[in-house]
Amino acid sequence: ETVRPPIVTVKWPNDVLVNQEKISGVLIESANGWFLIGIGINLAYAPPVPTSGPNHGRPSTSLREHCPEHAGSDVAAKQLGVELAQDLHKFM
């Protein structure tokens, strides 16, 4: 059986999707000359999201569902944070 790699996309303005399911969100705001950046990533758990009604949304997924060997540990979360900070520093 051939395993297909996941399809990762960005849905404007702030959602990161894997196979059309939300895995992450990014929020950037500016205040007093500063940029505030918030990043949420579903590492080990994908919260259930209603598909209808007033609080409906996009189905979610987690990193654990796609890369179980790398998700769900404190080490993975810390490493991801370090790499994001290093990349942001390079960008600045």
Secondary structure, 3 states (H helix, E strand, C coil): CCCCCCCEEEECCCEEEECCEEEEEEEEEEECCEEEEEEEECCCCCCCCCCCCCCCCCCECCHHHHCCCCCCCHHHHHHHHHHHHHHHHHHC
